[in-house]
Amino acid sequence: MPPHRTLLPSRLATALVLVTLTLALVAATPAQAQESDPAGTTTTTTTPRPPGTPAREDAEAYRELATQLSRNQRDLADVTTQLDQANVRLAQLTEELATVQARLDETRAQLATLRQTVKSRAAFIYTHASTPATAIVDIEHVQDISAGKQYAESATRRDVDKIGDLTTLANSLDQRRRDLTDARTAQETERDRLQKSKDDLDALVAKQTRLLDEAGTITVMGEPELTGAQMSEWFASRGARYRLMGGMTITELADLYVEEGALEHVRPELAFVQAILETGSFGNATDNNFAGIGACDSCTGQIPFTTPREGVRGQIQMLRNYADPLSRAANLANPPSAPIYGSDPGRAATAYDTFFAKGRVPTWNLMGDGNWATDPGYAPKVLTLYFQLMSFATRRAA
């Protein structure tokens, strides 16, 4: 079982403080400026804010909030896994305890029966100690008292030995029962602690997500919101002609985005629409490079990928590198993409871990203008497609 990071109370406290401070920012109106009219009165005017772009003074707060949200979502995933494991272990302990208790009850019942048998035989031996040998007795239907007493004494010695063995077994089972009871109690305490941590993180993540949503800030990291079928249905509604390697369909490609995005906790819907923007609606994607990786203003080409999955995985891993300051090769679901970071595992891990923009872009609002693309309008273009996708899916669901 892989080790899990311990969620420190101070992390939760820091995040809660950040949420409290950010509430004021979200409630604030867009950037305002004071102007004086010719009559000398002061008026307040509102400066329009470009879509998807927070006010300059708010940008850093949103960046930090998005980073905290990413970390808390990862902690939540870890705690959820630990809670599931704790519940499995608790069920195992409960089942084992029930088995041991049943064996203990059975052993004690056997002991009680044997002790009663030995007691009866002892009474027989005592009662017939001086009885004539020709007397007819009831024990095992023997008619010779001497033979009956010998049988009773031999059986009693055997049963006494068996009582000793069963007593030892009962004591061992009782000790195991006590150990299992203590272990189950400790596991219940751990389960309750993890459940409390999960509940706290659920509430915190929901609050941080709401704050960012209200601010129009879209995080790179997060869980899938749509299925591959929903994404491909929207794509089909646009009437675009596409060309993918090996006759792959858009639905199959969208499924890859959902699968690979879930592995790295990167929102697949946004990666998908980014690919649409980068490839001209997949009209030029036969090299499986769906995000312009390796392309630049002065470059003559871009990095090719062998398979569509390899191309999607490289894009998803790079998005995580941009968004997650704690992303490392060691905590990726798969090794770093060889076409991007190199075929040597050690060098690829170093290249991934020392990425120049690691954790610098936790939200899509900050993309472009040197982050992934040089175009200052890159983020609004991606987000426009994203909102179109989500609006289409919402309408279809309704």
C-alpha atoms as a printed R data frame, in Angstrom:
    type eleno elety resid chain resno       x       y       z
1   ATOM     1    CA   MET     A     1   0.000   0.000   0.000
2   ATOM     2    CA   PRO     A     2   1.542   3.330  -0.998
3   ATOM     3    CA   PRO     A     3   2.087   5.837   1.804
4   ATOM     4    CA   HIS     A     4  -0.274   8.742   2.130
5   ATOM     5    CA   ARG     A     5   0.554  12.276   3.148
6   ATOM     6    CA   THR     A     6  -0.809  13.328   6.504
7   ATOM     7    CA   LEU     A     7  -3.198  16.242   6.310
8   ATOM     8    CA   LEU     A     8  -1.894  18.814   8.776
9   ATOM     9    CA   PRO     A     9  -4.442  20.901  10.684
10  ATOM    10    CA   SER     A    10  -2.418  24.011   9.847
11  ATOM    11    CA   ARG     A    11  -3.044  23.405   6.132
12  ATOM    12    CA   LEU     A    12  -6.783  23.450   6.726
13  ATOM    13    CA   ALA     A    13  -6.520  26.517   8.930
14  ATOM    14    CA   THR     A    14  -4.450  28.373   6.324
15  ATOM    15    CA   ALA     A    15  -6.925  27.507   3.584
16  ATOM    16    CA   LEU     A    16  -9.860  28.638   5.709
17  ATOM    17    CA   VAL     A    17  -8.160  31.960   6.390
18  ATOM    18    CA   LEU     A    18  -7.511  32.363   2.657
19  ATOM    19    CA   VAL     A    19 -11.162  31.693   1.879
20  ATOM    20    CA   THR     A    20 -12.235  34.307   4.429
21  ATOM    21    CA   LEU     A    21  -9.911  36.899   2.965
22  ATOM    22    CA   THR     A    22 -11.007  36.125  -0.577
23  ATOM    23    CA   LEU     A    23 -14.687  36.560   0.209
24  ATOM    24    CA   ALA     A    24 -14.126  40.286   0.233
25  ATOM    25    CA   LEU     A    25 -12.468  40.153  -3.181
26  ATOM    26    CA   VAL     A    26 -15.265  38.152  -4.743
27  ATOM    27    CA   ALA     A    27 -17.907  40.467  -3.317
28  ATOM    28    CA   ALA     A    28 -16.110  43.526  -4.673
29  ATOM    29    CA   THR     A    29 -17.146  45.174  -7.939
30  ATOM    30    CA   PRO     A    30 -14.776  45.369 -10.925
31  ATOM    31    CA   ALA     A    31 -11.890  47.861 -10.773
32  ATOM    32    CA   GLN     A    32 -13.184  51.363 -10.091
33  ATOM    33    CA   ALA     A    33 -11.612  54.778 -10.624
34  ATOM    34    CA   GLN     A    34 -12.511  58.201  -9.220
35  ATOM    35    CA   GLU     A    35 -12.977  61.070 -11.645
36  ATOM    36    CA   SER     A    36 -13.934  64.726 -11.197
37  ATOM    37    CA   ASP     A    37 -16.416  66.395 -13.495
38  ATOM    38    CA   PRO     A    38 -16.104  70.048 -14.557
39  ATOM    39    CA   ALA     A    39 -18.384  71.097 -11.691
40  ATOM    40    CA   GLY     A    40 -15.923  69.678  -9.212
41  ATOM    41    CA   THR     A    41 -18.070  66.777  -8.025
42  ATOM    42    CA   THR     A    42 -16.506  63.347  -7.699
43  ATOM    43    CA   THR     A    43 -18.013  60.398  -9.559
44  ATOM    44    CA   THR     A    44 -17.142  56.721  -9.593
45  ATOM    45    CA   THR     A    45 -16.754  54.952 -12.924
46  ATOM    46    CA   THR     A    46 -16.385  51.240 -13.549
47  ATOM    47    CA   THR     A    47 -13.630  50.053 -15.851
48  ATOM    48    CA   PRO     A    48 -14.832  47.091 -17.946
49  ATOM    49    CA   ARG     A    49 -12.913  43.873 -17.322
50  ATOM    50    CA   PRO     A    50 -12.072  41.578 -20.244
51  ATOM    51    CA   PRO     A    51 -13.934  38.225 -20.061
52  ATOM    52    CA   GLY     A    52 -12.043  35.622 -18.055
53  ATOM    53    CA   THR     A    53  -9.596  38.179 -16.689
54  ATOM    54    CA   PRO     A    54  -9.653  39.064 -12.957
55  ATOM    55    CA   ALA     A    55  -8.646  42.541 -11.826
56  ATOM    56    CA   ARG     A    56  -4.904  42.930 -11.535
57  ATOM    57    CA   GLU     A    57  -5.027  43.423  -7.779
58  ATOM    58    CA   ASP     A    58  -7.172  40.284  -7.431
59  ATOM    59    CA   ALA     A    59  -5.157  38.020  -9.732
60  ATOM    60    CA   GLU     A    60  -2.604  36.951  -7.130
61  ATOM    61    CA   ALA     A    61  -5.316  36.182  -4.576
62  ATOM    62    CA   TYR     A    62  -7.151  34.039  -7.112
63  ATOM    63    CA   ARG     A    63  -3.913  32.338  -8.097
64  ATOM    64    CA   GLU     A    64  -3.215  31.427  -4.467
65  ATOM    65    CA   LEU     A    65  -6.818  30.338  -3.914
66  ATOM    66    CA   ALA     A    66  -6.709  28.113  -7.000
67  ATOM    67    CA   THR     A    67  -3.421  26.598  -5.822
68  ATOM    68    CA   GLN     A    68  -4.919  25.935  -2.401
69  ATOM    69    CA   LEU     A    69  -7.976  24.385  -4.048
70  ATOM    70    CA   SER     A    70  -5.766  22.092  -6.116
71  ATOM    71    CA   ARG     A    71  -3.908  20.955  -3.014
72  ATOM    72    CA   ASN     A    72  -7.107  20.468  -1.059
73  ATOM    73    CA   GLN     A    73  -8.646  18.459  -3.881
74  ATOM    74    CA   ARG     A    74  -5.575  16.235  -3.915
75  ATOM    75    CA   ASP     A    75  -5.728  15.900  -0.118
76  ATOM    76    CA   LEU     A    76  -9.416  15.076  -0.434
77  ATOM    77    CA   ALA     A    77  -8.642  12.337  -2.944
78  ATOM    78    CA   ASP     A    78  -5.976  10.938  -0.586
79  ATOM    79    CA   VAL     A    79  -8.261  11.080   2.444
80  ATOM    80    CA   THR     A    80 -11.091   9.453   0.486
81  ATOM    81    CA   THR     A    81  -8.761   6.608  -0.500
82  ATOM    82    CA   GLN     A    82  -7.596   6.221   3.102
83  ATOM    83    CA   LEU     A    83 -11.201   6.279   4.324
84  ATOM    84    CA   ASP     A    84 -12.159   3.555   1.857
85  ATOM    85    CA   GLN     A    85  -9.207   1.476   3.020
86  ATOM    86    CA   ALA     A    86 -10.125   2.093   6.663
87  ATOM    87    CA   ASN     A    87 -13.685   0.913   6.017
88  ATOM    88    CA   VAL     A    88 -12.403  -2.210   4.266
89  ATOM    89    CA   ARG     A    89 -10.056  -2.941   7.181
90  ATOM    90    CA   LEU     A    90 -12.878  -2.325   9.663
91  ATOM    91    CA   ALA     A    91 -15.103  -4.782   7.810
92  ATOM    92    CA   GLN     A    92 -12.288  -7.352   7.826
93  ATOM    93    CA   LEU     A    93 -11.747  -6.919  11.566
94  ATOM    94    CA   THR     A    94 -15.476  -7.202  12.221
95  ATOM    95    CA   GLU     A    95 -15.709 -10.376  10.153
96  ATOM    96    CA   GLU     A    96 -12.636 -11.903  11.809
97  ATOM    97    CA   LEU     A    97 -13.950 -10.973  15.241
98  ATOM    98    CA   ALA     A    98 -17.270 -12.673  14.482
99  ATOM    99    CA   THR     A    99 -15.416 -15.817  13.336
100 ATOM   100    CA   VAL     A   100 -13.248 -15.910  16.462
101 ATOM   101    CA   GLN     A   101 -16.275 -15.291  18.689
102 ATOM   102    CA   ALA     A   102 -18.124 -18.177  17.012
103 ATOM   103    CA   ARG     A   103 -15.140 -20.510  17.521
104 ATOM   104    CA   LEU     A   104 -14.825 -19.375  21.124
105 ATOM   105    CA   ASP     A   105 -18.511 -20.021  21.792
106 ATOM   106    CA   GLU     A   106 -18.230 -23.463  20.185
107 ATOM   107    CA   THR     A   107 -15.108 -24.312  22.203
108 ATOM   108    CA   ARG     A   108 -16.710 -23.197  25.446
109 ATOM   109    CA   ALA     A   109 -19.791 -25.303  24.656
110 ATOM   110    CA   GLN     A   110 -17.562 -28.345  24.074
111 ATOM   111    CA   LEU     A   111 -15.815 -27.637  27.369
112 ATOM   112    CA   ALA     A   112 -19.127 -27.456  29.227
113 ATOM   113    CA   THR     A   113 -20.263 -30.775  27.689
114 ATOM   114    CA   LEU     A   114 -16.978 -32.524  28.530
115 ATOM   115    CA   ARG     A   115 -16.938 -31.210  32.064
116 ATOM   116    CA   GLN     A   116 -20.467 -32.517  32.589
117 ATOM   117    CA   THR     A   117 -19.451 -35.900  31.160
118 ATOM   118    CA   VAL     A   118 -16.392 -36.094  33.396
119 ATOM   119    CA   LYS     A   119 -18.520 -35.102  36.372
120 ATOM   120    CA   SER     A   120 -20.993 -37.930  35.592
121 ATOM   121    CA   ARG     A   121 -18.216 -40.478  35.217
122 ATOM   122    CA   ALA     A   122 -16.619 -39.386  38.452
123 ATOM   123    CA   ALA     A   123 -19.961 -39.862  40.197
124 ATOM   124    CA   PHE     A   124 -20.257 -43.357  38.671
125 ATOM   125    CA   ILE     A   125 -16.783 -44.358  39.819
126 ATOM   126    CA   TYR     A   126 -17.452 -43.066  43.332
127 ATOM   127    CA   THR     A   127 -20.903 -44.686  43.578
128 ATOM   128    CA   HIS     A   128 -19.711 -48.119  42.436
129 ATOM   129    CA   ALA     A   129 -16.366 -48.192  44.198
130 ATOM   130    CA   SER     A   130 -17.477 -51.169  46.388
131 ATOM   131    CA   THR     A   131 -20.212 -52.631  44.169
132 ATOM   132    CA   PRO     A   132 -19.959 -56.416  43.365
133 ATOM   133    CA   ALA     A   133 -18.449 -57.119  39.987
134 ATOM   134    CA   THR     A   134 -21.605 -58.936  38.786
135 ATOM   135    CA   ALA     A   135 -23.875 -55.924  39.088
136 ATOM   136    CA   ILE     A   136 -25.534 -54.663  35.919
137 ATOM   137    CA   VAL     A   137 -24.780 -51.022  35.229
138 ATOM   138    CA   ASP     A   138 -25.916 -48.494  32.667
139 ATOM   139    CA   ILE     A   139 -22.606 -46.928  31.619
140 ATOM   140    CA   GLU     A   140 -21.930 -47.831  28.008
141 ATOM   141    CA   HIS     A   141 -24.200 -50.846  28.537
142 ATOM   142    CA   VAL     A   142 -21.465 -52.927  30.143
143 ATOM   143    CA   GLN     A   143 -22.501 -55.559  32.690
144 ATOM   144    CA   ASP     A   144 -19.238 -56.021  34.533
145 ATOM   145    CA   ILE     A   145 -18.709 -53.344  37.177
146 ATOM   146    CA   SER     A   146 -14.942 -53.805  37.180
147 ATOM   147    CA   ALA     A   147 -14.786 -53.289  33.405
148 ATOM   148    CA   GLY     A   148 -17.179 -50.366  33.697
149 ATOM   149    CA   LYS     A   149 -15.021 -48.642  36.289
150 ATOM   150    CA   GLN     A   150 -11.895 -49.200  34.203
151 ATOM   151    CA   TYR     A   151 -13.641 -47.751  31.141
152 ATOM   152    CA   ALA     A   152 -14.933 -44.777  33.092
153 ATOM   153    CA   GLU     A   153 -11.500 -44.046  34.568
154 ATOM   154    CA   SER     A   154  -9.777 -44.337  31.169
155 ATOM   155    CA   ALA     A   155 -12.397 -42.165  29.441
156 ATOM   156    CA   THR     A   156 -12.189 -39.603  32.215
157 ATOM   157    CA   ARG     A   157  -8.402 -39.317  31.908
158 ATOM   158    CA   ARG     A   158  -8.763 -38.876  28.163
159 ATOM   159    CA   ASP     A   159 -11.447 -36.249  28.580
160 ATOM   160    CA   VAL     A   160  -9.469 -34.413  31.224
161 ATOM   161    CA   ASP     A   161  -6.593 -34.146  28.760
162 ATOM   162    CA   LYS     A   162  -9.005 -32.919  26.117
163 ATOM   163    CA   ILE     A   163 -10.431 -30.400  28.563
164 ATOM   164    CA   GLY     A   164  -6.927 -29.080  29.071
165 ATOM   165    CA   ASP     A   165  -6.404 -28.712  25.327
166 ATOM   166    CA   LEU     A   166  -9.792 -27.033  24.858
167 ATOM   167    CA   THR     A   167  -9.127 -24.715  27.783
168 ATOM   168    CA   THR     A   168  -5.836 -23.650  26.207
169 ATOM   169    CA   LEU     A   169  -7.600 -23.106  22.892
170 ATOM   170    CA   ALA     A   170 -10.410 -21.146  24.569
171 ATOM   171    CA   ASN     A   171  -7.919 -18.916  26.366
172 ATOM   172    CA   SER     A   172  -6.062 -18.301  23.091
173 ATOM   173    CA   LEU     A   173  -9.304 -17.496  21.273
174 ATOM   174    CA   ASP     A   174 -10.417 -15.214  24.092
175 ATOM   175    CA   GLN     A   175  -7.128 -13.324  23.907
176 ATOM   176    CA   ARG     A   176  -7.482 -13.044  20.127
177 ATOM   177    CA   ARG     A   177 -11.042 -11.793  20.609
178 ATOM   178    CA   ARG     A   178  -9.819  -9.090  22.999
179 ATOM   179    CA   ASP     A   179  -7.026  -8.089  20.590
180 ATOM   180    CA   LEU     A   180  -9.466  -7.896  17.695
181 ATOM   181    CA   THR     A   181 -11.919  -5.877  19.765
182 ATOM   182    CA   ASP     A   182  -9.173  -3.383  20.622
183 ATOM   183    CA   ALA     A   183  -8.040  -3.276  16.977
184 ATOM   184    CA   ARG     A   184 -11.593  -2.701  15.786
185 ATOM   185    CA   THR     A   185 -12.099   0.087  18.313
186 ATOM   186    CA   ALA     A   186  -8.860   1.741  17.147
187 ATOM   187    CA   GLN     A   187  -9.933   1.303  13.518
188 ATOM   188    CA   GLU     A   188 -13.318   2.867  14.252
189 ATOM   189    CA   THR     A   189 -11.520   5.839  15.801
190 ATOM   190    CA   GLU     A   190  -9.292   6.146  12.714
191 ATOM   191    CA   ARG     A   191 -12.315   5.801  10.438
192 ATOM   192    CA   ASP     A   192 -14.114   8.561  12.305
193 ATOM   193    CA   ARG     A   193 -11.025  10.800  12.119
194 ATOM   194    CA   LEU     A   194 -10.733  10.288   8.381
195 ATOM   195    CA   GLN     A   195 -14.454  10.872   7.919
196 ATOM   196    CA   LYS     A   196 -14.145  14.157   9.830
197 ATOM   197    CA   SER     A   197 -11.188  15.195   7.663
198 ATOM   198    CA   LYS     A   198 -13.109  14.273   4.522
199 ATOM   199    CA   ASP     A   199 -16.181  16.215   5.641
200 ATOM   200    CA   ASP     A   200 -14.038  19.271   6.431
201 ATOM   201    CA   LEU     A   201 -12.258  19.067   3.090
202 ATOM   202    CA   ASP     A   202 -15.520  18.524   1.208
203 ATOM   203    CA   ALA     A   203 -16.893  21.717   2.736
204 ATOM   204    CA   LEU     A   204 -13.674  23.650   2.114
205 ATOM   205    CA   VAL     A   205 -13.337  22.499  -1.506
206 ATOM   206    CA   ALA     A   206 -16.981  23.366  -2.153
207 ATOM   207    CA   LYS     A   207 -16.485  26.852  -0.704
208 ATOM   208    CA   GLN     A   208 -13.259  27.495  -2.627
209 ATOM   209    CA   THR     A   209 -14.815  26.201  -5.839
210 ATOM   210    CA   ARG     A   210 -17.834  28.461  -5.353
211 ATOM   211    CA   LEU     A   211 -15.590  31.482  -4.772
212 ATOM   212    CA   LEU     A   212 -13.589  30.827  -7.909
213 ATOM   213    CA   ASP     A   213 -16.732  30.146  -9.922
214 ATOM   214    CA   GLU     A   214 -18.284  33.404  -8.745
215 ATOM   215    CA   ALA     A   215 -15.124  35.197  -9.824
216 ATOM   216    CA   GLY     A   216 -15.251  33.516 -13.240
217 ATOM   217    CA   THR     A   217 -11.949  31.786 -12.501
218 ATOM   218    CA   ILE     A   218 -11.590  28.291 -13.983
219 ATOM   219    CA   THR     A   219  -9.052  25.921 -12.450
220 ATOM   220    CA   VAL     A   220  -6.834  23.616 -14.488
221 ATOM   221    CA   MET     A   221  -7.073  20.866 -11.878
222 ATOM   222    CA   GLY     A   222 -10.344  19.164 -11.032
223 ATOM   223    CA   GLU     A   223 -12.628  16.210 -11.614
224 ATOM   224    CA   PRO     A   224 -14.373  15.416 -14.930
225 ATOM   225    CA   GLU     A   225 -17.720  17.141 -15.355
226 ATOM   226    CA   LEU     A   226 -18.793  15.513 -18.610
227 ATOM   227    CA   THR     A   227 -18.452  12.154 -20.301
228 ATOM   228    CA   GLY     A   228 -16.614  11.575 -23.539
229 ATOM   229    CA   ALA     A   229 -19.965  11.059 -25.266
230 ATOM   230    CA   GLN     A   230 -21.222  14.473 -24.127
231 ATOM   231    CA   MET     A   231 -18.045  16.169 -25.342
232 ATOM   232    CA   SER     A   232 -18.133  14.452 -28.723
233 ATOM   233    CA   GLU     A   233 -21.847  15.239 -29.154
234 ATOM   234    CA   TRP     A   234 -21.073  18.942 -28.760
235 ATOM   235    CA   PHE     A   235 -18.171  18.644 -31.192
236 ATOM   236    CA   ALA     A   236 -20.436  16.970 -33.756
237 ATOM   237    CA   SER     A   237 -22.970  19.782 -33.390
238 ATOM   238    CA   ARG     A   238 -20.321  22.224 -34.627
239 ATOM   239    CA   GLY     A   239 -20.124  20.453 -38.006
240 ATOM   240    CA   ALA     A   240 -16.307  20.502 -38.084
241 ATOM   241    CA   ARG     A   241 -14.414  18.031 -40.261
242 ATOM   242    CA   TYR     A   242 -11.598  16.249 -38.454
243 ATOM   243    CA   ARG     A   243  -8.789  13.871 -39.309
244 ATOM   244    CA   LEU     A   244  -7.291  11.613 -36.623
245 ATOM   245    CA   MET     A   245  -4.734   8.815 -36.867
246 ATOM   246    CA   GLY     A   246  -5.932   5.289 -37.550
247 ATOM   247    CA   GLY     A   247  -9.539   6.261 -38.105
248 ATOM   248    CA   MET     A   248 -10.043   7.147 -34.433
249 ATOM   249    CA   THR     A   249 -13.392   8.792 -33.737
250 ATOM   250    CA   ILE     A   250 -13.925  11.967 -31.743
251 ATOM   251    CA   THR     A   251 -15.862   9.955 -29.135
252 ATOM   252    CA   GLU     A   252 -12.881   7.639 -28.656
253 ATOM   253    CA   LEU     A   253 -10.548  10.605 -28.392
254 ATOM   254    CA   ALA     A   254 -12.840  12.365 -25.896
255 ATOM   255    CA   ASP     A   255 -12.899   9.189 -23.807
256 ATOM   256    CA   LEU     A   256  -9.088   9.291 -23.732
257 ATOM   257    CA   TYR     A   257  -9.236  12.840 -22.380
258 ATOM   258    CA   VAL     A   258 -11.625  11.780 -19.614
259 ATOM   259    CA   GLU     A   259  -9.485   8.757 -18.683
260 ATOM   260    CA   GLU     A   260  -6.123  10.535 -18.730
261 ATOM   261    CA   GLY     A   261  -7.531  13.659 -17.079
262 ATOM   262    CA   ALA     A   262  -8.974  11.644 -14.208
263 ATOM   263    CA   LEU     A   263  -5.607   9.923 -13.665
264 ATOM   264    CA   GLU     A   264  -3.816  13.249 -13.149
265 ATOM   265    CA   HIS     A   265  -6.761  15.188 -11.697
266 ATOM   266    CA   VAL     A   266  -6.764  17.582 -14.678
267 ATOM   267    CA   ARG     A   267 -10.120  18.801 -15.985
268 ATOM   268    CA   PRO     A   268 -10.532  16.934 -19.298
269 ATOM   269    CA   GLU     A   269 -13.183  19.213 -20.798
270 ATOM   270    CA   LEU     A   270 -10.757  22.134 -20.849
271 ATOM   271    CA   ALA     A   271  -7.898  20.056 -22.219
272 ATOM   272    CA   PHE     A   272 -10.273  18.868 -24.950
273 ATOM   273    CA   VAL     A   273 -11.319  22.367 -26.013
274 ATOM   274    CA   GLN     A   274  -7.686  23.494 -25.833
275 ATOM   275    CA   ALA     A   275  -6.908  20.747 -28.332
276 ATOM   276    CA   ILE     A   276  -9.739  21.948 -30.577
277 ATOM   277    CA   LEU     A   277  -8.240  25.439 -30.570
278 ATOM   278    CA   GLU     A   278  -4.690  24.183 -31.168
279 ATOM   279    CA   THR     A   279  -5.527  21.759 -33.986
280 ATOM   280    CA   GLY     A   280  -8.253  23.646 -35.827
281 ATOM   281    CA   SER     A   281 -10.958  21.261 -34.605
282 ATOM   282    CA   PHE     A   282  -8.619  18.289 -35.128
283 ATOM   283    CA   GLY     A   283  -8.295  19.056 -38.796
284 ATOM   284    CA   ASN     A   284  -4.520  18.750 -38.459
285 ATOM   285    CA   ALA     A   285  -3.816  16.198 -35.756
286 ATOM   286    CA   THR     A   286  -2.316  13.184 -37.491
287 ATOM   287    CA   ASP     A   287   0.901  13.530 -35.465
288 ATOM   288    CA   ASN     A   288  -1.186  13.064 -32.282
289 ATOM   289    CA   ASN     A   289   0.117  16.366 -30.919
290 ATOM   290    CA   PHE     A   290  -3.160  17.944 -29.872
291 ATOM   291    CA   ALA     A   291  -1.836  20.962 -27.984
292 ATOM   292    CA   GLY     A   292   1.016  22.436 -30.000
293 ATOM   293    CA   ILE     A   293   3.601  20.982 -27.626
294 ATOM   294    CA   GLY     A   294   7.086  21.859 -28.827
295 ATOM   295    CA   ALA     A   295   5.823  24.399 -31.343
296 ATOM   296    CA   CYS     A   296   6.998  27.988 -31.081
297 ATOM   297    CA   ASP     A   297   7.011  31.172 -33.132
298 ATOM   298    CA   SER     A   298  10.489  30.421 -34.501
299 ATOM   299    CA   CYS     A   299  10.191  26.604 -34.676
300 ATOM   300    CA   THR     A   300   9.676  24.606 -37.862
301 ATOM   301    CA   GLY     A   301   7.675  21.780 -36.294
302 ATOM   302    CA   GLN     A   302   6.291  20.276 -33.117
303 ATOM   303    CA   ILE     A   303   6.726  17.056 -31.135
304 ATOM   304    CA   PRO     A   304   5.071  14.008 -32.736
305 ATOM   305    CA   PHE     A   305   3.477  11.291 -30.602
306 ATOM   306    CA   THR     A   306   3.164   7.656 -31.616
307 ATOM   307    CA   THR     A   307  -0.445   7.145 -30.513
308 ATOM   308    CA   PRO     A   308  -3.424   9.352 -29.668
309 ATOM   309    CA   ARG     A   309  -3.276   8.252 -26.020
310 ATOM   310    CA   GLU     A   310   0.392   9.207 -25.871
311 ATOM   311    CA   GLY     A   311  -0.467  12.660 -27.216
312 ATOM   312    CA   VAL     A   312  -3.335  13.168 -24.769
313 ATOM   313    CA   ARG     A   313  -1.194  11.928 -21.871
314 ATOM   314    CA   GLY     A   314   1.625  14.324 -22.731
315 ATOM   315    CA   GLN     A   315  -0.807  17.245 -22.849
316 ATOM   316    CA   ILE     A   316  -2.468  16.288 -19.543
317 ATOM   317    CA   GLN     A   317   0.880  15.824 -17.782
318 ATOM   318    CA   MET     A   318   2.103  19.202 -18.980
319 ATOM   319    CA   LEU     A   319  -1.118  20.900 -17.864
320 ATOM   320    CA   ARG     A   320  -0.632  19.418 -14.423
321 ATOM   321    CA   ASN     A   321   2.956  20.643 -14.393
322 ATOM   322    CA   TYR     A   322   1.761  24.174 -15.150
323 ATOM   323    CA   ALA     A   323  -0.985  24.043 -12.515
324 ATOM   324    CA   ASP     A   324   0.228  21.870  -9.636
325 ATOM   325    CA   PRO     A   325   3.254  23.158  -7.678
326 ATOM   326    CA   LEU     A   326   3.619  19.753  -6.013
327 ATOM   327    CA   SER     A   327   3.557  17.732  -9.215
328 ATOM   328    CA   ARG     A   328   6.495  15.363  -9.460
329 ATOM   329    CA   ALA     A   329   7.384  12.469 -11.736
330 ATOM   330    CA   ALA     A   330   7.048  10.186  -8.712
331 ATOM   331    CA   ASN     A   331   3.390  11.095  -8.151
332 ATOM   332    CA   LEU     A   332   2.272  10.924 -11.778
333 ATOM   333    CA   ALA     A   333  -0.023   8.037 -12.666
334 ATOM   334    CA   ASN     A   334   2.335   7.151 -15.549
335 ATOM   335    CA   PRO     A   335   6.008   7.913 -16.252
336 ATOM   336    CA   PRO     A   336   6.675  11.354 -17.769
337 ATOM   337    CA   SER     A   337   5.961  11.504 -21.498
338 ATOM   338    CA   ALA     A   338   9.106  10.335 -23.308
339 ATOM   339    CA   PRO     A   339   8.570  12.510 -26.428
340 ATOM   340    CA   ILE     A   340   8.433  15.615 -24.201
341 ATOM   341    CA   TYR     A   341  10.867  14.858 -21.384
342 ATOM   342    CA   GLY     A   342  13.178  12.250 -22.916
343 ATOM   343    CA   SER     A   343  13.395   8.473 -23.096
344 ATOM   344    CA   ASP     A   344  15.857   8.087 -20.213
345 ATOM   345    CA   PRO     A   345  13.683   7.603 -17.085
346 ATOM   346    CA   GLY     A   346  16.034   9.433 -14.728
347 ATOM   347    CA   ARG     A   347  16.515  12.442 -16.983
348 ATOM   348    CA   ALA     A   348  12.815  12.530 -17.839
349 ATOM   349    CA   ALA     A   349  11.924  12.633 -14.136
350 ATOM   350    CA   THR     A   350  14.415  15.458 -13.546
351 ATOM   351    CA   ALA     A   351  13.099  17.393 -16.535
352 ATOM   352    CA   TYR     A   352   9.528  17.041 -15.299
353 ATOM   353    CA   ASP     A   353  10.389  17.949 -11.710
354 ATOM   354    CA   THR     A   354  12.351  21.068 -12.689
355 ATOM   355    CA   PHE     A   355   9.808  22.435 -15.174
356 ATOM   356    CA   PHE     A   356  10.329  26.197 -15.451
357 ATOM   357    CA   ALA     A   357   6.656  27.099 -14.935
358 ATOM   358    CA   LYS     A   358   5.767  24.490 -12.310
359 ATOM   359    CA   GLY     A   359   2.605  25.511 -10.470
360 ATOM   360    CA   ARG     A   360   2.628  28.992 -12.034
361 ATOM   361    CA   VAL     A   361  -0.709  28.659 -13.818
362 ATOM   362    CA   PRO     A   362  -3.346  27.088 -11.528
363 ATOM   363    CA   THR     A   363  -6.215  28.657 -13.517
364 ATOM   364    CA   TRP     A   364  -7.033  28.788 -17.204
365 ATOM   365    CA   ASN     A   365  -7.540  32.538 -16.850
366 ATOM   366    CA   LEU     A   366  -3.757  32.875 -16.551
367 ATOM   367    CA   MET     A   367  -2.966  30.839 -19.667
368 ATOM   368    CA   GLY     A   368  -1.400  32.651 -22.608
369 ATOM   369    CA   ASP     A   369   0.824  35.709 -22.660
370 ATOM   370    CA   GLY     A   370   3.848  33.432 -22.189
371 ATOM   371    CA   ASN     A   371   2.120  30.611 -20.318
372 ATOM   372    CA   TRP     A   372   1.712  27.758 -22.812
373 ATOM   373    CA   ALA     A   373   1.139  30.273 -25.621
374 ATOM   374    CA   THR     A   374   2.395  33.764 -26.404
375 ATOM   375    CA   ASP     A   375  -1.039  34.992 -27.446
376 ATOM   376    CA   PRO     A   376  -2.412  37.319 -24.700
377 ATOM   377    CA   GLY     A   377  -5.922  36.298 -25.743
378 ATOM   378    CA   TYR     A   378  -5.238  32.569 -25.465
379 ATOM   379    CA   ALA     A   379  -7.164  32.077 -22.192
380 ATOM   380    CA   PRO     A   380 -10.390  33.796 -23.367
381 ATOM   381    CA   LYS     A   381 -10.335  31.715 -26.563
382 ATOM   382    CA   VAL     A   382 -10.073  28.438 -24.635
383 ATOM   383    CA   LEU     A   383 -12.640  29.516 -22.048
384 ATOM   384    CA   THR     A   384 -15.093  30.618 -24.731
385 ATOM   385    CA   LEU     A   385 -15.039  27.114 -26.199
386 ATOM   386    CA   TYR     A   386 -15.350  25.633 -22.711
387 ATOM   387    CA   PHE     A   387 -18.429  27.707 -21.896
388 ATOM   388    CA   GLN     A   388 -19.967  26.738 -25.237
389 ATOM   389    CA   LEU     A   389 -19.361  23.061 -24.432
390 ATOM   390    CA   MET     A   390 -20.812  23.317 -20.914
391 ATOM   391    CA   SER     A   391 -23.808  25.343 -22.113
392 ATOM   392    CA   PHE     A   392 -24.563  22.760 -24.814
393 ATOM   393    CA   ALA     A   393 -24.297  19.877 -22.314
394 ATOM   394    CA   THR     A   394 -26.539  21.705 -19.825
395 ATOM   395    CA   ARG     A   395 -29.196  22.356 -22.444
396 ATOM   396    CA   ARG     A   396 -29.107  18.743 -23.624
397 ATOM   397    CA   ALA     A   397 -29.436  17.472 -20.051
398 ATOM   398    CA   ALA     A   398 -32.417  19.752 -19.448
